[in-house]
Amino acid sequence: MSSNVEDLTINYEEDGVLVVKVLDKAILSKGAWATVLYRYQQWEKAKDDYGPDRYSIRRYRKVNDEYRQQSKFNISSKEQATKLIDALGKWTQE
């Protein structure tokens, strides 16, 4: 892991292939607990290409000056992401 929230990533390489490729990230909160939203793609062997965009919210806790992942929520599709955006938009306008 990392001691700096800006350096956190979910990029993952296996056998020389970048299996999880981060396209972008947004740091939602910093401090002893940090929250990061990632936009990423996952390698699909059958297609020999990356799949559609996916999204993940990760919570990290800083222990001994190093961030460690504590929890995650994966948003499975653009449709689910849009529903989440719509619900949050509605709730924050109330």
Backbone as CSV, one residue per row, in Angstrom:
resi,resn,N_x,N_y,N_z,CA_x,CA_y,CA_z,C_x,C_y,C_z
1,MET,0.835,-1.183,0.000,0.000,0.000,0.000,0.879,1.245,0.000
2,SER,0.278,2.368,0.338,0.980,3.641,0.243,0.732,4.494,1.477
3,SER,1.633,5.414,1.726,1.444,6.343,2.840,0.774,7.633,2.367
4,ASN,0.598,7.781,1.054,0.002,8.966,0.462,-1.265,8.572,-0.299
5,VAL,-2.391,9.178,0.025,-3.667,8.801,-0.595,-3.641,9.001,-2.116
6,GLU,-2.904,9.992,-2.590,-2.828,10.240,-4.029,-2.157,9.088,-4.785
7,ASP,-1.353,8.286,-4.096,-0.635,7.180,-4.730,-1.413,5.865,-4.720
8,LEU,-2.559,5.817,-4.060,-3.343,4.584,-4.004,-3.868,4.224,-5.390
9,THR,-3.896,2.934,-5.690,-4.389,2.463,-6.984,-4.952,1.052,-6.830
10,ILE,-5.765,0.660,-7.796,-6.228,-0.731,-7.844,-5.694,-1.422,-9.098
11,ASN,-4.737,-0.766,-9.799,-4.091,-1.432,-10.928,-3.589,-2.791,-10.446
12,TYR,-3.784,-3.809,-11.293,-3.358,-5.153,-10.912,-2.800,-5.854,-12.140
13,GLU,-1.590,-6.340,-12.008,-0.926,-7.035,-13.104,-0.737,-8.496,-12.747
14,GLU,-0.953,-9.350,-13.751,-0.790,-10.794,-13.558,-0.173,-11.371,-14.828
15,ASP,0.921,-12.088,-14.698,1.622,-12.693,-15.834,1.909,-11.683,-16.943
16,GLY,2.304,-10.471,-16.549,2.659,-9.454,-17.519,1.488,-8.727,-18.165
17,VAL,0.271,-9.055,-17.747,-0.923,-8.412,-18.299,-1.545,-7.535,-17.223
18,LEU,-1.841,-6.295,-17.586,-2.524,-5.388,-16.672,-3.997,-5.793,-16.640
19,VAL,-4.369,-6.590,-15.643,-5.704,-7.179,-15.550,-6.737,-6.131,-15.136
20,VAL,-6.379,-5.281,-14.191,-7.238,-4.176,-13.772,-6.483,-2.895,-14.087
21,LYS,-7.095,-2.066,-14.949,-6.452,-0.839,-15.413,-7.287,0.363,-14.959
22,VAL,-6.703,1.189,-14.088,-7.381,2.394,-13.609,-7.372,3.444,-14.714
23,LEU,-8.551,3.981,-15.020,-8.672,5.033,-16.018,-8.696,6.416,-15.366
24,ASP,-9.263,6.479,-14.166,-9.360,7.744,-13.453,-9.712,7.439,-12.002
25,LYS,-9.530,8.431,-11.145,-9.948,8.273,-9.757,-10.284,9.631,-9.179
26,ALA,-11.159,9.596,-8.185,-11.544,10.807,-7.464,-11.367,10.518,-5.979
27,ILE,-10.622,11.371,-5.307,-10.435,11.218,-3.863,-11.591,11.940,-3.188
28,LEU,-12.451,11.174,-2.518,-13.654,11.735,-1.906,-13.400,12.243,-0.500
29,SER,-12.449,11.620,0.203,-12.076,12.102,1.539,-10.650,11.660,1.837
30,LYS,-9.987,12.467,2.681,-8.611,12.179,3.098,-8.560,12.180,4.612
31,GLY,-7.480,11.681,5.151,-7.283,11.676,6.593,-6.968,10.279,7.069
32,ALA,-7.266,10.017,8.339,-7.026,8.687,8.898,-7.842,7.634,8.152
33,TRP,-9.010,8.051,7.653,-9.833,7.216,6.781,-9.949,7.951,5.453
34,ALA,-9.699,7.271,4.364,-9.788,7.882,3.041,-10.790,7.098,2.195
35,THR,-11.492,7.812,1.332,-12.444,7.203,0.412,-12.051,7.594,-1.001
36,VAL,-11.924,6.592,-1.884,-11.504,6.835,-3.257,-12.480,6.145,-4.207
37,LEU,-12.894,6.884,-5.224,-13.745,6.338,-6.281,-12.865,6.108,-7.499
38,TYR,-12.874,4.875,-8.018,-12.066,4.519,-9.180,-12.956,4.236,-10.383
39,ARG,-12.481,4.648,-11.546,-13.055,4.228,-12.827,-11.999,3.329,-13.448
40,TYR,-12.380,2.109,-13.822,-11.383,1.159,-14.303,-11.970,0.224,-15.351
41,GLN,-11.084,-0.520,-15.979,-11.480,-1.574,-16.908,-10.771,-2.853,-16.509
42,GLN,-11.409,-3.968,-16.839,-10.846,-5.271,-16.516,-10.562,-6.031,-17.812
43,TRP,-9.407,-6.675,-17.856,-9.003,-7.453,-19.016,-9.895,-8.675,-19.160
44,GLU,-10.383,-8.894,-20.383,-11.211,-10.069,-20.676,-10.449,-10.953,-21.649
45,LYS,-9.971,-12.099,-21.125,-9.156,-13.011,-21.938,-9.894,-13.463,-23.187
46,ALA,-11.161,-13.804,-23.042,-11.935,-14.329,-24.171,-11.998,-13.331,-25.326
47,LYS,-12.058,-12.063,-25.011,-12.137,-11.022,-26.049,-10.760,-10.474,-26.417
48,ASP,-9.750,-10.836,-25.624,-8.396,-10.319,-25.808,-8.401,-8.787,-25.833
49,ASP,-9.215,-8.219,-24.931,-9.364,-6.764,-24.853,-9.965,-6.404,-23.494
50,TYR,-9.963,-5.114,-23.206,-10.574,-4.655,-21.968,-12.088,-4.560,-22.124
51,GLY,-12.791,-4.844,-21.046,-14.238,-4.769,-21.024,-14.710,-3.340,-20.808
52,PRO,-16.002,-3.189,-20.546,-16.573,-1.856,-20.349,-16.063,-1.213,-19.066
53,ASP,-16.265,0.087,-18.973,-15.885,0.812,-17.759,-16.632,0.256,-16.555
54,ARG,-15.923,0.181,-15.452,-16.495,-0.230,-14.173,-16.085,0.809,-13.142
55,TYR,-16.708,0.740,-11.975,-16.468,1.742,-10.943,-16.376,1.040,-9.598
56,SER,-15.539,1.582,-8.725,-15.368,0.985,-7.404,-15.119,2.078,-6.383
57,ILE,-15.795,1.971,-5.252,-15.565,2.876,-4.132,-14.793,2.085,-3.094
58,ARG,-13.635,2.602,-2.686,-12.788,1.908,-1.716,-12.569,2.790,-0.493
59,ARG,-12.618,2.162,0.679,-12.317,2.853,1.940,-10.991,2.322,2.442
60,TYR,-10.128,3.240,2.826,-8.813,2.896,3.342,-8.655,3.487,4.730
61,ARG,-7.915,2.779,5.559,-7.601,3.241,6.908,-6.087,3.342,7.021
62,LYS,-5.623,4.450,7.578,-4.179,4.632,7.730,-3.733,4.007,9.050
63,VAL,-2.881,3.007,8.943,-2.337,2.291,10.099,-0.819,2.275,9.943
64,ASN,-0.108,2.710,10.994,1.360,2.768,10.942,1.855,3.519,9.701
65,ASP,1.208,4.658,9.426,1.565,5.537,8.317,1.414,4.874,6.947
66,GLU,0.533,3.887,6.843,0.300,3.221,5.565,-1.198,2.959,5.404
67,TYR,-1.741,3.316,4.225,-3.164,3.070,3.963,-3.401,1.600,3.652
68,ARG,-4.423,1.045,4.286,-4.822,-0.347,4.055,-6.304,-0.372,3.723
69,GLN,-6.641,-1.121,2.681,-8.043,-1.191,2.273,-8.875,-1.863,3.357
70,GLN,-9.998,-1.251,3.684,-10.899,-1.791,4.708,-12.190,-2.332,4.101
71,SER,-12.652,-1.693,3.035,-13.887,-2.154,2.406,-13.947,-1.645,0.975
72,LYS,-14.857,-2.246,0.200,-15.045,-1.807,-1.181,-16.476,-2.087,-1.614
73,PHE,-16.909,-1.300,-2.566,-18.197,-1.521,-3.211,-17.972,-1.354,-4.702
74,ASN,-18.245,-2.401,-5.465,-18.091,-2.348,-6.908,-19.429,-2.031,-7.555
75,ILE,-19.428,-1.044,-8.419,-20.611,-0.669,-9.190,-20.490,-1.437,-10.496
76,SER,-21.468,-2.285,-10.762,-21.316,-3.297,-11.804,-21.531,-2.816,-13.233
77,SER,-22.165,-1.658,-13.433,-22.458,-1.223,-14.798,-22.717,0.280,-14.837
78,LYS,-22.727,0.824,-16.045,-23.062,2.243,-16.208,-24.500,2.484,-15.747
79,GLU,-25.372,1.512,-15.993,-26.770,1.648,-15.576,-26.871,1.780,-14.056
80,GLN,-26.159,0.935,-13.330,-26.177,1.017,-11.871,-25.562,2.332,-11.397
81,ALA,-24.499,2.790,-12.059,-23.867,4.059,-11.696,-24.844,5.217,-11.895
82,THR,-25.593,5.188,-12.990,-26.571,6.241,-13.266,-27.673,6.251,-12.215
83,LYS,-28.137,5.078,-11.811,-29.168,4.995,-10.761,-28.642,5.550,-9.441
84,LEU,-27.402,5.260,-9.124,-26.770,5.776,-7.908,-26.671,7.302,-7.962
85,ILE,-26.248,7.825,-9.097,-26.146,9.278,-9.285,-27.522,9.929,-9.130
86,ASP,-28.536,9.332,-9.762,-29.890,9.884,-9.693,-30.398,9.916,-8.253
87,ALA,-30.222,8.816,-7.531,-30.699,8.745,-6.137,-29.976,9.751,-5.262
88,LEU,-28.661,9.826,-5.386,-27.891,10.776,-4.576,-28.259,12.217,-4.943
89,GLY,-28.443,12.480,-6.223,-28.847,13.816,-6.654,-30.186,14.224,-6.060
90,LYS,-31.126,13.296,-6.056,-32.463,13.553,-5.487,-32.352,13.803,-3.988
91,TRP,-31.641,12.958,-3.302,-31.535,13.070,-1.836,-30.821,14.339,-1.404
92,THR,-29.813,14.752,-2.172,-29.075,15.944,-1.771,-29.823,17.231,-2.108
93,GLN,-30.875,17.146,-2.903,-31.690,18.312,-3.232,-32.851,18.493,-2.264
94,GLU,-33.118,17.481,-1.446,-34.249,17.552,-0.498,-33.956,18.488,0.658
